[in-house]
Amino acid sequence: MRFVKGHGTENDFVILPDLEGRLDLSAAAVARLCDRRAGIGGDGVLRVVPSKFAPEADEQAARAEWFMDYRNADGSLAEMCGNGIRVFARYLVDAGLASPGEFSVATRDGVKRVRLDITGDVTVDMGRPKVYGESRAWVNGREYRGLNVNVGNPHLACVIDDPVTELDLAAQPRFDRAVYPDGVNVELINPVGDHAVSMRVYERGSGETRSCGTGAVATAVAAAHAAGETTGVWKVRVLGGTLKITLDADTSYLTGPATLVASGEYHDTEI
Ligand SMILES: N[C@H](CCC[C@H](N)C(=O)O)C(=O)O
């Protein structure tokens, strides 16, 4: 089966073109694809399928021809992937399935508007982040308080004093399952300058990643909240690069790179 490999600030994905909507991806198959030793390796899978062939997206088909069927590395589903949708859009244009410029993509969190040129950064309208108060996470026994922010998927964004570079994020942070019954992506954040923060993230379903697009939006919301603001442009420094988040009164925008690095054939009789 043909695949393409891509990343956005080193949050990497296996792209699976499925133009007839025939692939039935089990969680186990996704986990094999994402295995960095026995498979291709990635933080997630982006299946590229016409919205009309995807039950989760067929009602979006009139507005968005293609559905981003995102899966986490453990095979679990997620509503949205901010780095992934930039890479997905880059693939559509590179494969001649969409024209450069502005177009819509169907997701489990509804239709998203993307804007991209032949090269350079991609900007995504990520919608209005929803803030549901505060919650807590524990990392190596230390408690951190954070903001419960939903960007289509759940986040706990914690602005902390401890240097995030020194955190051990090998294990999943403990969190309040009453608040996050379906799990949560946890961001640990340090302010580093005027409207600039540094962030590390432990992602639901993928573990620590070098970047998280929806997490960068949640991070900007929490950093703005800590500064007594609700709108503005924030630079979010992640391990894999820098993302720009624009918060306005009605929505949020994520801007960053999207790179296709390889393509090939994947041999797995199960898929
Ligand atoms: N792990 C996330 C989905 C991927 C988010 C991240 N890779 C991004 O770029 O937004 C979740 O289960 O909600």
The ligand as an SDF file (V2000), in Angstrom:
LIG
                    3D

 13 12  0  0  0  0  0  0  0  0999 V2000
   -3.3420   13.3860   20.3590 N   0  0  0  0  0  0  0  0  0  0  0  0
   -4.4350   14.3170   20.0540 C   0  0  0  0  0  0  0  0  0  0  0  0
   -4.6780   14.4070   18.5450 C   0  0  0  0  0  0  0  0  0  0  0  0
   -3.4780   14.9470   17.7940 C   0  0  0  0  0  0  0  0  0  0  0  0
   -3.2140   16.3530   18.1720 C   0  0  0  0  0  0  0  0  0  0  0  0
   -1.8900   16.9260   17.7170 C   0  0  0  0  0  0  0  0  0  0  0  0
   -0.9740   16.0400   17.0760 N   0  0  0  0  0  0  0  0  0  0  0  0
   -2.1040   18.1940   16.9310 C   0  0  0  0  0  0  0  0  0  0  0  0
   -1.2360   18.5530   16.1130 O   0  0  0  0  0  0  0  0  0  0  0  0
   -3.1360   18.8710   17.1770 O   0  0  0  0  0  0  0  0  0  0  0  0
   -5.7270   13.8340   20.7520 C   0  0  0  0  0  0  0  0  0  0  0  0
   -5.8610   12.6340   21.0090 O   0  0  0  0  0  0  0  0  0  0  0  0
   -6.6020   14.6970   20.9660 O   0  0  0  0  0  0  0  0  0  0  0  0
  1  2  1  0
  2  3  1  0
  2 11  1  0
  3  4  1  0
  4  5  1  0
  5  6  1  0
  6  7  1  0
  6  8  1  0
  8  9  2  0
  8 10  1  0
 11 12  2  0
 11 13  1  0
M  END
$$$$
